[in-house]
């Protein structure tokens, strides 16, 4: 299921801010592994779980949005070779969640789990990097479902499949384990500047 064949659309060239092999787009392509989930905000929650899957802390939609917010403007890079520069996001940082939960990371990796069954693996270091967010706003408005709303990860220094859409929580892991696309041939980490698109790159 590793999909190497997406065509680039509406590309407008490159800049010194685009990693190798990327072209800039003015649009915001929608690529998903399945249908778009739509969950009522009244029942939506986000959780941190330990390595055994036990819940350490949970937030409702209102509780998440009441946490101190961070706003970032970042470039994003899709493994299908488009880049979008200067995207604006608002949400809670990973460290904000940890402080609110009274936690220290119990393990060096997490598995993000999402509505629709999608998962992706990340290191705690990548979640704590500048620009990384648990985001609920994009470009000044609430995040649309097609782009991962109500909440998605934004991990701008990795390929955008790591910025999991419809995220519902993070499960800590002692060892790095592959998520959905990583199990189907994508790179375990996905650094666009190193062109870590596929296993073996």
N, C-alpha and C positions, 0 to 999 in steps of 0.2 A: 504493500500500500504506500510505499514511498513514492511521492508524486513529483517527478522531476520535470513534467511537461507543461506546467502552466506557462501561458504566454504573457509577456509584459504588455501592459496597456497604458496609453497616454504617457509614455515616458518622455522626459524633457531633458535628457542628458545626465551628466554626473557633476560632482564637485569634489573638493578635497574632504568633504564630510561624508562621502559615500564609500563604503568598503569595496574591495575588489569584486568585480562582476555584477555590481548593482547599478540600476538606473533610477533616477528620481521620477516620482509620479506626483501629480497635483491632486489626484483622486485618493480614495481610501478603499482599495479592493477588499471584498468580503470573501474570505476563504475559511471553510469550516469542514470538520470531519463528519458532521451529521446535521440534522435539523436544528433550528434555533430554539432553545428552551425559553419559555416565558413563565416565570415564577412570580406569584403575587408578593408584593413587598411586605404584606402583613405576615406572611409565613416564612419569608427569606431569613436565613441565618448564615453566619460565617464562624468557623471553629478552628481552633488550634488543637491538635491531637498529639499524644505521645507516640512512641514507636510501636506500642501495642494497640493503637487505635482508640485509646481512652481519651475522652474529651478533657482538655485542660482548661479551656475557656471558650465561651460562645457569645457572639454579639448578634442582636437583631439589627435590622436595617437602620432604625433610628439610633440605636446605640453606636453603631459604627460611624455614622455621620456626625455624632456628637463628639467624637474624639478629635484632638487637635489635627487640623488638616495641613497638608503640604501641597503646594502647587509647583509643577515643573513644566519646562518647555524642552522637549528632547526630540532627537531624530530617531526614527524607527526603521528597521531593516528586515524585510521578509525573506525567507529562504528561497522563495520563488522569484527573487532578484529585483524586487522593487524596494525603493527607499522613499520615505516621506519625511521631509525636514520640518523642524519647528512645530511639532505637535504639542498641544497643551492639555495637561491632565491635572486632576485634583483628586486627592484621596488621603489615605492614612499610610504612613511608612510602616515597615515591618517593626522597627524599633518602637514606634508608638504603640503598636499592638502588644509587644512584649511588656512594655511599661504598664499598660493598662491591665494586663493579665497578671502582673507581678511575677514574670517568668524570666529566666535565663535560658537560652537555647540548650536543650538537653542532648542535642546531637548536631553534627555538622551539615546534614542534608535534610531536605524536605521533599515530600511528594505533594504537589498541588492537585486537589481533586475538585471536580466540577460537575455541574448539571450536565446530563447527557453521557456521563461515564468517562469523559476525557480526563487524562492525568498527564502531568509532566514533572520531571525531577529538576531540582535546583539546589545549589549550595546555599547555606545560610549567608556566606560571604556575598554571593550575588544578590540575594534579597536585601542586604544591607548597603549595597553600592549606591552611590549618588544617582538620583533620578528614578530609582526603583520605588514602586508604589503598589498598594492595593487601591485601585482607582475606581471612582464612581462618577466622575465627571470628565467630559472630553470637550474641548473647545468652548468652554463656558456653559455647557448644559449637561443635564444628566446623560449618562452613557446609554446610547441606544442598544437595544437587544442584539441587533445584527453585528455590532462591534463588541459584544461581550457583556452588555449590561444585564443586570444592574451593577455588577462589579467584575472587573478583570484585573489580572496582574499587568503591570507595565515594568518590564525589565529591559530597558532600551539598549544596553550594551551587548545583549544576546539577540540572536535571530528571534523574530516576533512570535514563532510558535511557542516559545518559552513564556510569553506574556499571556498566560492561559485565560481564555474567555469563560464567563459564567462561573467563576471560581467560587467554591463554597467552603474551602478550608485548606489548611496545610498540615500534613502529618510528618512529624520528625522521623528521620531515619539515621541509623548509625553508619550505613554504607550507601554509596550512590547506586541507585537502582533505576532502570529505564522506565519511563512512562509510555504513553500511547505511541507517539511518533517515533520515539527512540527505540521501541520494540519492533518497529517496522522499517528500520534502516537509517533513521536520522541520527545525527551525532549526539553523544551523551551530554555535551555541554552547549555547543552552538555559538561559538564566537564568530561574528561576521567578519572581523578584521583578519582572522586566521582562515576564513572560508571553511569553517567546520560545519559543512552542510550535512554530510552523510557519514555513516560509520566508516572509519578508515581514512577520512580526510585529515 
